[in-house]
Amino acid sequence: MSTTNATQLKLVLPMQTTRYNIDTCSMLVELNTSVWTARKLDKGTTDELVHNKNAASKDAARVNKNLLAGRKELDIIVQHVGKVRNNFVYPNTLPWSDTGIRLLPTARFMGFNQRMVEEEETFWELVKEFVAIYPSLITAQAMALGDMFKRDDYPDAAEIERRFGFNVNYIPVPTSGDFRVDVGNAAMQELQEKYDKYTTERVEAAMLDVRTRLKEHLLRMSDRLTMDTSGGEIKTRRFHDSLLDTGLELCDLVKGLNIVGDYSLEQARASLERALSGVSVDDLRKNVAVRRDVKKEVDTILSSMTW
């Protein structure tokens, strides 16, 4: 799809939506996880607080106990789930629905699925470690929670593992032809047109996400590679090694996420890849000529694209 079509989405009439055959090159992926919250409403302490504060309504406050206050064993599992979702799933997929379902290009499925299998294995290893020490954690919390401790607040050790879950679902991208309802030809046509419009909007949003990722990193590179002149002396701005590493990773990522074959986006990606090929972090920090050349190319890409 051309950049012109992408930027003119708002001008497209309702019945003139662009059709994308993304069902043949993409799939939907859904990550569902569950972790025991270790939180419990303390009704007694809540009533005491409301009374002491002279609140007119019993709903004025809620005191939720952290059943594992001071312990980090559960936090490790929570952090793992967050890293999988934020550091891997989101960067390697495209937005699709408000429910958390993401769009995954078929070409990236094998690598994506292998990584998710590994992350799930790690998740269950952490859960098993937690379950193994769970009884001792309950004993320790009797002192940590003081008068708020109640043994009945804690699920039995035999069932605690069922409070955790990690599931990855892969779903075919539906098409307007998937409607199988007897609603009459007119209604069927309306449903198909609405779904085509929905798909177009989702794809445009997904591609905007890819463009935004690339643009934001190019802007960051341009800023960090700028050389300031003060009193005739050239001063370089500091940057982390990830400035280069992320740029190279993004080149590979954008190539796989360009599901509509946007020519201008691919040109920008390829130009950045050429500019960074063979360049090291030390080159960018110490070689003024290399730094200037890379920045020039980055700025050229930014100015040539219709973002």
BATIKE-473016 format. One record per residue: residue number from 1; residue in three letters; x, y, z negated of N, C-alpha, C in turn. Coordinates in steps of 0.02 Angstrom, whole numbers, plus 50000, padded with zeros to 5 digits. Atoms other than C-alpha are relative to their C-alpha. Example, Ala and Ser with C-alpha at 12.3 -4.5 7.8 and 13.67 -1.06 7.14 Angstrom:
BEGIN
num/residu/nX/nY/nZ/caX/caY/caZ/cX/cY/cZ
1/ALA/50045/49941/50000/50615/49775/49610/50045/50060/50000 $
2/SER/49958/49941/50003/50684/49947/49643/49961/50055/49963 $
END
This chain:
BEGIN
num/residu/nX/nY/nZ/caX/caY/caZ/cX/cY/cZ
1/MET/50042/49940/50000/50000/50000/50000/50044/50062/50000 $
2/SER/49960/49939/49997/50065/50174/50039/49988/50044/49941 $
3/THR/50006/49953/50055/50096/50309/49913/49941/50046/50011 $
4/THR/50056/49955/49985/49967/50418/50002/49935/49970/49976 $
5/ASN/50061/50032/50022/49829/50292/49970/49995/49999/49924 $
6/ALA/50001/50003/50073/49881/50278/49788/49981/50067/49969 $
7/THR/50012/49934/50029/49875/50465/49759/49931/50027/50018 $
8/GLN/50065/49976/49978/49708/50484/49849/49943/49957/49975 $
9/LEU/50052/50045/50025/49612/50357/49746/49937/50037/49981 $
10/LYS/50058/49962/50023/49497/50490/49674/49956/50023/50059 $
11/LEU/50038/49975/49943/49443/50538/49851/49963/49943/50036 $
12/VAL/50031/50057/49967/49386/50362/49899/49926/49997/49980 $
13/LEU/50071/50004/50013/49197/50348/49915/49983/49933/49968 $
14/PRO/50018/50060/50036/49109/50217/49807/49998/49937/50043 $
15/MET/50008/50059/49959/49075/50099/49952/50060/49990/50047 $
16/GLN/49943/50004/49956/49246/50122/50033/50062/49980/49962 $
17/THR/49943/50021/50040/49358/50035/49908/50049/49959/50040 $
18/THR/49948/50039/49967/49522/49960/49962/49998/49930/49972 $
19/ARG/50001/50070/50022/49524/49770/49954/50071/49974/49993 $
20/TYR/49935/50030/50011/49674/49683/49879/49990/49925/49989 $
21/ASN/50004/50072/50009/49699/49496/49893/50048/49978/49946 $
22/ILE/49952/50015/50053/49788/49490/49727/49987/49931/49969 $
23/ASP/50013/50066/50027/49705/49324/49684/50048/49948/50029 $
24/THR/49954/50047/49969/49831/49241/49800/50072/50011/49977 $
25/CYS/49931/49986/50021/49986/49321/49724/50007/50016/49926 $
26/SER/49999/49983/50070/49939/49350/49543/49953/49956/49960 $
27/MET/50045/50034/50045/49855/49273/49393/49992/50042/49937 $
28/LEU/50011/49964/50062/49787/49335/49229/50030/49959/49942 $
29/VAL/49971/50035/50057/49876/49294/49066/49973/50032/49936 $
30/GLU/50028/49977/50063/49806/49307/48891/50037/49968/49942 $
31/LEU/49965/50025/50059/49906/49291/48730/49955/50010/49939 $
32/ASN/50040/49997/50061/49803/49249/48576/50041/49973/49942 $
33/THR/49963/50022/50059/49889/49240/48408/49959/50015/49937 $
34/SER/50031/49988/50065/49830/49229/48230/50051/49986/49945 $
35/VAL/49955/50006/50058/49926/49252/48068/49960/50014/49937 $
36/TRP/50034/49989/50064/49861/49235/47892/50017/50070/49974 $
37/THR/49988/49930/50021/49840/49413/47828/50025/50007/49929 $
38/ALA/49980/49997/50070/49872/49373/47645/49972/50062/49965 $
39/ARG/50035/49943/50030/49749/49511/47600/49934/49976/49971 $
40/LYS/50062/50019/50032/49602/49496/47483/49970/50059/49963 $
41/LEU/50034/49946/50036/49473/49620/47421/49997/49983/49926 $
42/ASP/50003/50008/50073/49490/49642/47234/49940/50040/49975 $
43/LYS/50061/49967/50017/49312/49680/47185/50003/50032/49930 $
44/GLY/49996/49973/50068/49351/49703/47000/50040/50064/49997 $
45/THR/49957/49940/50000/49491/49827/47029/49966/50056/50039 $
46/THR/50036/49950/49961/49385/49916/47160/49947/50034/49957 $
47/ASP/50052/49972/50044/49240/49939/47037/50031/50044/49946 $
48/GLU/49965/49962/50053/49363/49999/46904/50024/50067/50027 $
49/LEU/49975/49938/49969/49440/50127/47021/49943/50049/50014 $
50/VAL/50058/49957/49984/49271/50193/47080/49972/50031/49936 $
51/HIS/50026/49976/50063/49212/50208/46900/50045/50054/49970 $
52/ASN/49952/49954/50030/49371/50294/46838/50004/50067/50037 $
53/LYS/49997/49939/49959/49365/50420/46980/49933/50035/50005 $
54/ASN/50067/49970/50002/49181/50459/46947/49970/50007/50070 $
55/ALA/50028/49999/49933/49135/50418/47127/49926/49981/49997 $
56/ALA/50072/50012/50001/48948/50423/47163/49982/49936/50039 $
57/SER/50015/50059/49959/48955/50281/47291/50049/49944/49985 $
58/LYS/49957/50058/50011/49021/50106/47262/50044/49986/50060 $
59/ASP/49960/50011/49940/49087/50110/47440/50054/50053/50009 $
60/ALA/49952/49945/49994/49201/50258/47404/50072/49975/50007 $
61/ALA/49931/50026/49996/49354/50146/47392/49998/49924/50003 $
62/ARG/49991/50073/49998/49414/49970/47425/50072/49984/49983 $
63/VAL/49933/50019/50019/49563/49892/47341/50014/49930/50028 $
64/ASN/49981/50064/49970/49641/49754/47447/50068/49979/49972 $
65/LYS/49938/50026/50028/49773/49649/47363/50044/49971/50055 $
66/ASN/49951/50034/49958/49930/49599/47455/50021/49938/49961 $
67/LEU/49989/50061/50038/49937/49419/47397/50073/49978/49999 $
68/LEU/49929/50017/49998/50120/49406/47445/50043/50063/49993 $
69/ALA/49964/49937/50011/50177/49576/47384/50073/49986/49980 $
70/GLY/49929/50008/50016/50366/49588/47381/50034/49944/50036 $
71/ARG/49970/50056/49963/50392/49437/47492/50005/50017/50075 $
72/LYS/49988/49985/49930/50458/49441/47671/49986/49941/50046 $
73/GLU/50008/50060/49959/50423/49263/47729/49944/50006/50052 $
74/LEU/50055/49992/49953/50257/49307/47809/50014/50056/50050 $
75/ASP/49983/49944/49956/50323/49470/47880/50042/49978/50059 $
76/ILE/49958/50025/49946/50449/49372/47983/49958/49973/50057 $
77/ILE/50044/50028/49949/50309/49283/48074/49963/50056/50036 $
78/VAL/50035/49943/49970/50213/49445/48102/50046/50037/50048 $
79/GLN/49952/49965/49959/50369/49528/48170/50016/49962/50064 $
80/HIS/49987/50041/49941/50401/49383/48288/49944/50009/50052 $
81/VAL/50057/49991/49955/50226/49398/48362/50003/50068/50033 $
82/GLY/49997/49933/49973/50248/49585/48383/50054/50007/50053 $
83/LYS/49946/49996/49951/50414/49564/48473/49982/49964/50065 $
84/VAL/50020/50037/49940/50343/49433/48591/49953/50042/50042 $
85/ARG/50051/49961/49964/50196/49544/48637/50029/50065/50028 $
86/ASN/49977/49933/49980/50284/49713/48643/50065/50000/50040 $
87/ASN/49934/50000/49967/50459/49665/48701/50005/49953/50059 $
88/PHE/49997/50046/49943/50417/49528/48825/49936/50000/50042 $
89/VAL/50062/50005/49961/50234/49509/48875/49983/50065/50035 $
90/TYR/50019/49936/49969/50195/49693/48903/50050/50023/50054 $
91/PRO/49954/49976/49948/50357/49737/48997/49998/49957/50064 $
92/ASN/49996/50046/49943/50341/49584/49111/49933/49987/50034 $
93/THR/50065/50007/49969/50157/49599/49155/49971/50069/50013 $
94/LEU/50033/49937/49984/50036/49733/49213/49934/50005/49964 $
95/PRO/50065/49992/50034/49884/49806/49125/49943/49978/50046 $
96/TRP/50058/50022/49960/49719/49731/49181/49934/50018/49967 $
97/SER/50064/49985/50033/49578/49740/49054/50012/50029/49931 $
98/ASP/49996/49969/50066/49542/49830/48891/50002/49947/49945 $
99/THR/50001/50053/50050/49531/49661/48803/50069/49970/49988 $
100/GLY/49932/50026/50010/49718/49630/48815/50023/49952/50054 $
101/ILE/49980/50044/49945/49718/49520/48970/50046/50039/50046 $
102/ARG/49950/49968/49958/49869/49558/49080/50005/49965/50067 $
103/LEU/49992/50027/49933/49909/49531/49263/50072/49978/50009 $
104/LEU/49933/50028/49992/50057/49418/49301/50010/49979/50073 $
105/PRO/49985/50022/49931/50130/49404/49478/50019/49926/50000 $
106/THR/49987/50071/49996/50136/49221/49529/50075/49986/50005 $
107/ALA/49928/50010/49990/50319/49239/49579/50038/50000/49934 $
108/ARG/49965/49996/50064/50364/49273/49397/49973/49949/49950 $
109/PHE/50032/50047/50046/50260/49131/49323/50049/49952/49967 $
110/MET/49956/50051/50027/50397/49000/49301/50043/50027/49943 $
111/GLY/49957/49970/50052/50516/49113/49206/49960/50024/49941 $
112/PHE/50043/49974/50053/50375/49192/49108/49975/49943/49955 $
113/ASN/50028/50055/50039/50298/49027/49056/50054/49965/49959 $
114/GLN/49946/50031/50037/50466/48952/49006/50017/50040/49937 $
115/ARG/49985/49957/50057/50500/49101/48893/49944/49994/49947 $
116/MET/50056/50004/50047/50326/49088/48816/50000/49934/49963 $
117/VAL/49994/50065/50034/50352/48903/48779/50052/50004/49945 $
118/GLU/49947/49992/50050/50513/48947/48688/49977/50043/49941 $
119/GLU/50024/49955/50053/50430/49088/48592/49948/49965/49956 $
120/GLU/50049/50038/50039/50287/48973/48540/50035/49950/49954 $
121/GLU/49962/50047/50041/50411/48844/48477/50030/50035/49940 $
122/THR/49972/49961/50055/50497/48978/48374/49946/50020/49950 $
123/PHE/50056/49982/50044/50329/49035/48306/49982/49944/49953 $
124/TRP/50021/50056/50042/50283/48862/48243/50056/49978/49953 $
125/GLU/49945/50014/50046/50456/48836/48170/49997/50047/49940 $
126/LEU/50007/49952/50054/50433/48995/48068/49940/49984/49956 $
127/VAL/50060/50018/50039/50259/48938/48016/50015/49940/49955 $
128/LYS/49985/50059/50040/50323/48769/47958/50045/50017/49941 $
129/GLU/49956/49978/50054/50459/48854/47856/49959/50035/49946 $
130/PHE/50043/49964/50047/50326/48964/47777/49956/49951/49961 $
131/VAL/50044/50049/50033/50209/48818/47740/50039/49960/49948 $
132/ALA/49959/50040/50045/50353/48722/47658/50011/50034/49933 $
133/ILE/49986/49964/50062/50383/48858/47528/49938/50033/49971 $
134/TYR/50062/49966/50020/50202/48916/47514/49981/49987/49927 $
135/PRO/50018/50011/50070/50166/48829/47347/50043/50038/49950 $
136/SER/49956/49964/50045/50318/48908/47266/49987/50075/50002 $
137/LEU/50016/49929/49994/50266/49079/47333/49940/50018/49956 $
138/ILE/50059/49987/50041/50098/49065/47245/50020/50007/49927 $
139/THR/49976/49998/50070/50185/49028/47080/50035/50066/49986 $
140/ALA/49962/49938/50011/50300/49178/47102/49954/50061/49998 $
141/GLN/50044/49942/49997/50154/49294/47139/49960/50011/49936 $
142/ALA/50035/49992/50063/50076/49262/46968/50031/50057/49960 $
143/MET/49966/49946/50036/50206/49379/46896/49997/50066/50041 $
144/ALA/49999/49940/49958/50211/49499/47045/49934/50038/49998 $
145/LEU/50065/49967/49999/50024/49535/47041/49971/50013/49931 $
146/GLY/50024/49987/50068/50000/49532/46852/49927/49980/49991 $
147/ASP/50070/50015/50014/49818/49543/46802/49957/49992/50063 $
148/MET/50037/50007/49938/49764/49550/46984/50007/49930/50031 $
149/PHE/49989/50067/49972/49826/49372/47015/49941/49954/49985 $
150/LYS/50052/50051/50007/49692/49242/47046/50019/49942/50046 $
151/ARG/49978/50058/49959/49740/49069/47104/49950/49984/50055 $
152/ASP/50051/50014/49950/49575/49052/47198/50005/50043/50062 $
153/ASP/49991/49957/49941/49628/49193/47315/50042/49967/50054 $
154/TYR/49953/50031/49954/49754/49078/47396/49971/49936/50030 $
155/PRO/50024/50062/49969/49701/48946/47523/50043/49941/49978 $
156/ASP/49962/50060/50018/49754/48768/47484/50057/49990/50048 $
157/ALA/49941/50012/49958/49924/48717/47549/49982/49956/50060 $
158/ALA/50018/50046/49946/49839/48582/47655/49967/50036/50058 $
159/GLU/50035/49964/49947/49742/48712/47756/50034/50064/50023 $
160/ILE/49970/49935/49983/49859/48862/47762/50027/50002/50071 $
161/GLU/49972/49999/49932/49939/48808/47927/49946/50014/50052 $
162/ARG/50055/49988/49953/49767/48818/48009/49984/50075/50006 $
163/ARG/50010/49928/49996/49770/49005/47976/50044/50033/50053 $
164/PHE/49954/49974/49950/49903/49024/48111/49983/49971/50069 $
165/GLY/50013/50023/49933/49887/49011/48299/50041/50037/50052 $
166/PHE/49961/49969/49946/49984/49045/48459/49978/49965/50064 $
167/ASN/50026/50031/49938/49899/49014/48627/50009/50048/50059 $
168/VAL/49992/49962/49938/49941/49072/48803/49954/49969/50052 $
169/ASN/50047/50024/49950/49803/49057/48932/50014/50033/50067 $
170/TYR/49992/49975/49932/49826/49075/49120/49934/49991/50037 $
171/ILE/50066/49999/49970/49670/49121/49217/50006/50025/50073 $
172/PRO/49999/49975/49931/49645/49137/49406/49966/50069/50004 $
173/VAL/50032/49935/49989/49605/49313/49464/49936/49989/50039 $
174/PRO/50062/50011/49963/49421/49309/49513/49994/50047/50059 $
175/THR/50015/49957/49943/49359/49381/49676/49925/50013/50001 $
176/SER/50071/49984/49996/49193/49458/49722/49960/49941/50025 $
177/GLY/50035/50058/49974/49150/49295/49809/49987/49948/49947 $
178/ASP/50010/50049/50053/49153/49204/49642/49931/50006/49967 $
179/PHE/50067/49993/50029/48979/49267/49597/49956/49943/50026 $
180/ARG/50042/50056/49982/48863/49117/49594/49933/50006/49964 $
181/VAL/50064/49989/50033/48696/49186/49539/49946/50013/50051 $
182/ASP/50056/49992/49954/48527/49184/49622/49964/50065/49983 $
183/VAL/50029/49934/50015/48489/49369/49615/49975/50035/50063 $
184/GLY/50022/49968/49939/48445/49402/49794/50058/50032/50037 $
185/ASN/49945/49973/49960/48552/49468/49936/50020/50070/49982 $
186/ALA/49984/49930/50016/48538/49651/49888/50039/50005/49935 $
187/ALA/49966/49999/50065/48588/49620/49707/50069/49969/50005 $
188/MET/49935/50033/49991/48727/49502/49761/50050/50048/50033 $
189/GLN/49957/49952/49967/48798/49635/49876/50023/50055/49952 $
190/GLU/49983/49948/50049/48792/49764/49737/50052/49974/49950 $
191/LEU/49952/50030/50046/48883/49646/49618/50069/49995/50032 $
192/GLN/49936/50007/49965/49017/49612/49747/50034/50068/50010 $
193/GLU/49972/49933/49990/49040/49797/49785/50027/50028/49935 $
194/LYS/49977/49976/50065/49053/49837/49600/50065/49965/49979 $
195/TYR/49938/50036/50019/49183/49702/49573/50058/50021/50043 $
196/ASP/49947/49976/49956/49282/49757/49725/50026/50068/49976 $
197/LYS/49981/49934/50025/49281/49934/49655/50040/49992/49935 $
198/TYR/49965/50012/50063/49333/49870/49483/50070/49974/50013 $
199/THR/49934/50028/49984/49475/49768/49558/50047/50053/50027 $
200/THR/49960/49946/49972/49536/49917/49658/50027/50046/49946 $
201/GLU/49980/49955/50054/49539/50027/49504/50051/49967/49955 $
202/ARG/49953/50037/50043/49629/49892/49402/50069/49996/50033 $
203/VAL/49937/50005/49965/49761/49869/49536/50035/50067/50003 $
204/GLU/49970/49933/49998/49788/50056/49554/50029/50018/49931 $
205/ALA/49975/49986/50067/49807/50070/49365/50063/49959/49986 $
206/ALA/49941/50043/50011/49930/49925/49364/50061/50028/50037 $
207/MET/49944/49972/49962/50036/50003/49500/50023/50067/49972 $
208/LEU/49981/49938/50033/50031/50170/49412/50044/49986/49940 $
209/ASP/49960/50021/50057/50101/50080/49260/50072/49985/50021 $
210/VAL/49933/50016/49974/50247/50014/49363/50037/50064/50019 $
211/ARG/49969/49938/49979/50282/50185/49438/50020/50042/49939 $
212/THR/49985/49961/50059/50274/50267/49267/50062/49974/49964 $
213/ARG/49941/50030/50032/50400/50144/49194/50064/50022/50037 $
214/LEU/49941/49982/49961/50520/50180/49337/50016/50074/49994 $
215/LYS/49990/49928/50004/50494/50368/49332/50030/50021/49933 $
216/GLU/49976/49981/50067/50520/50381/49144/50073/49982/49991 $
217/HIS/49930/50019/50008/50684/50287/49153/50045/50043/50045 $
218/LEU/49961/49956/49956/50745/50390/49302/50008/50069/49968 $
219/LEU/49995/49935/50034/50705/50550/49206/50049/49996/49942 $
220/ARG/49953/50009/50057/50799/50482/49055/50072/49997/50025 $
221/MET/49933/50005/49972/50948/50438/49163/50025/50068/50024 $
222/SER/49981/49934/49974/50948/50608/49248/50021/50046/49943 $
223/ASP/49985/49957/50057/50946/50695/49080/50066/49980/49967 $
224/ARG/49940/50024/50036/51082/50587/48998/50063/50006/50042 $
225/LEU/49942/49996/49956/51197/50595/49150/50018/50071/50020 $
226/THR/49986/49930/49986/51189/50784/49160/50065/50021/49965 $
227/MET/49938/49974/50028/51356/50869/49133/49993/50075/49990 $
228/ASP/50007/49930/50017/51349/51036/49043/50068/50035/50004 $
229/THR/49939/49961/49996/51477/51172/49075/49998/50057/49949 $
230/SER/49996/49948/50052/51528/51282/48929/50071/50025/49995 $
231/GLY/49933/49971/50003/51674/51401/48936/50049/49968/50048 $
232/GLY/49956/50030/49950/51741/51317/49091/50014/49927/49986 $
233/GLU/49987/50069/50019/51741/51148/49003/49937/49958/50013 $
234/ILE/50055/50045/49986/51633/51003/49062/49985/49956/49940 $
235/LYS/50020/50041/50057/51537/50919/48923/49946/49950/50022 $
236/THR/50048/50052/49981/51448/50754/48948/49953/49984/49942 $
237/ARG/50049/50018/50052/51292/50700/48856/50007/49926/49981 $
238/ARG/49992/50068/50025/51293/50544/48750/49940/49957/50022 $
239/PHE/50054/50047/49985/51192/50390/48797/50019/49930/49976 $
240/HIS/49988/50069/50022/51173/50210/48742/50014/49955/50060 $
241/ASP/49985/50048/49947/51233/50060/48842/49936/49979/50036 $
242/SER/50063/50023/49972/51050/50017/48870/49976/50044/50058 $
243/LEU/50020/49956/49945/51034/50164/48990/50015/49965/50066 $
244/LEU/49981/50036/49939/51125/50061/49122/49966/49932/50002 $
245/ASP/50028/50068/50002/51065/49889/49067/49925/50001/50015 $
246/THR/50072/49996/49988/50882/49942/49064/49986/50019/50072 $
247/GLY/50009/49980/49930/50901/50023/49235/50005/49939/50046 $
248/LEU/49991/50060/49959/50964/49860/49310/49943/49950/49989 $
249/GLU/50056/50045/50016/50831/49758/49221/49936/50025/50034 $
250/LEU/50060/49970/49970/50699/49878/49285/49998/49988/50075 $
251/CYS/49997/50012/49928/50759/49855/49464/49972/49930/50016 $
252/ASP/50024/50068/49989/50727/49668/49451/49926/49995/49983 $
253/LEU/50069/50003/50023/50563/49693/49358/49952/50031/50050 $
254/VAL/50043/49964/49953/50489/49819/49479/49991/49959/50065 $
255/LYS/50004/50041/49939/50528/49703/49625/49947/49946/49992 $
256/GLY/50048/50053/50012/50424/49566/49545/49930/50025/49986 $
257/LEU/50065/49974/50018/50283/49679/49486/49966/50040/50055 $
258/ASN/50029/49962/49944/50255/49768/49652/49954/49954/50039 $
259/ILE/50045/50050/49972/50105/49658/49690/49966/50021/50065 $
260/VAL/50032/49977/49938/50038/49766/49832/50051/50017/50054 $
261/GLY/49949/49986/49951/50204/49786/49920/50007/50074/50017 $
262/ASP/49994/49928/49991/50211/49975/49896/50069/50016/50028 $
263/TYR/49936/49988/49966/50345/50027/50020/50042/50052/49965 $
264/SER/49961/49946/50030/50396/50189/49937/50027/49980/49931 $
265/LEU/49977/50025/50065/50408/50104/49767/50059/49953/50009 $
266/GLU/49945/50046/49986/50518/49968/49840/50063/50037/50023 $
267/GLN/49943/49959/49978/50628/50099/49924/50035/50033/49940 $
268/ALA/49972/49968/50060/50651/50189/49758/50037/49949/49959 $
269/ARG/49969/50053/50039/50690/50027/49670/50067/49978/50031 $
270/ALA/49940/50022/49965/50816/49972/49802/50054/50054/49997 $
271/SER/49951/49946/50004/50900/50143/49800/50033/50002/49931 $
272/LEU/49972/50000/50067/50922/50136/49612/50046/49940/49990 $
273/GLU/49958/50060/50006/50990/49959/49623/50067/50010/50034 $
274/ARG/49937/49986/49965/51119/50014/49751/50043/50049/49962 $
275/ALA/49962/49949/50037/51168/50164/49646/50034/49971/49938 $
276/LEU/49973/50028/50062/51197/50057/49492/50043/49938/50011 $
277/SER/49962/50060/49985/51275/49907/49578/50076/50013/49993 $
278/GLY/49927/49994/50009/51456/49885/49523/50021/50054/49953 $
279/VAL/49985/49946/50048/51445/50029/49399/49999/49972/49929 $
280/SER/49998/50021/50070/51495/49999/49218/49983/50058/49954 $
281/VAL/50014/49948/50049/51450/50093/49061/50061/50045/49992 $
282/ASP/49939/49961/50007/51632/50148/49046/50008/50048/50059 $
283/ASP/49997/49956/49941/51624/50218/49224/49957/50062/49989 $
284/LEU/50046/49945/50011/51474/50324/49178/50025/50048/49946 $
285/ARG/49977/49958/50055/51557/50387/49020/50065/50037/50016 $
286/LYS/49933/49973/49992/51733/50418/49080/50016/50026/50070 $
287/ASN/49986/49980/49932/51728/50440/49269/49950/50053/50023 $
288/VAL/50044/49944/49983/51656/50610/49312/49970/49991/50070 $
289/ALA/50024/50008/49931/51642/50569/49497/49944/49948/50004 $
290/VAL/50051/50053/50000/51544/50408/49467/49937/50026/49967 $
291/ARG/50058/49973/50036/51432/50495/49342/49961/50049/50044 $
292/ARG/50032/49950/49957/51397/50636/49464/49964/49966/50058 $
293/ASP/50031/50035/49943/51361/50516/49608/49935/49964/49980 $
294/VAL/50059/50036/50023/51240/50411/49506/49943/50049/49985 $
295/LYS/50051/49950/50016/51148/50564/49441/49970/50029/50064 $
296/LYS/50024/49972/49936/51136/50634/49618/49950/49953/50032 $
297/GLU/50044/50049/49970/51058/50473/49680/49934/49995/49961 $
298/VAL/50059/50003/50043/50938/50467/49532/49954/50059/50014 $
299/ASP/50040/49939/49986/50882/50646/49564/49969/49997/50070 $
300/THR/50027/50007/49932/50859/50607/49749/49939/49955/50000 $
301/ILE/50057/50047/50005/50745/50461/49707/49941/50036/49969 $
302/LEU/50054/49964/50034/50644/50570/49588/49967/50051/50046 $
303/SER/50029/49948/49957/50621/50707/49716/49967/49972/50062 $
304/SER/50027/50029/49938/50580/50591/49860/49934/49962/49989 $
305/MET/50061/50038/50015/50440/50497/49771/49942/50045/49984 $
306/THR/50061/49966/50019/50261/50555/49756/49972/49962/49940 $
307/TRP/50018/50038/50060/50231/50502/49577/49927/50007/49982 $
END
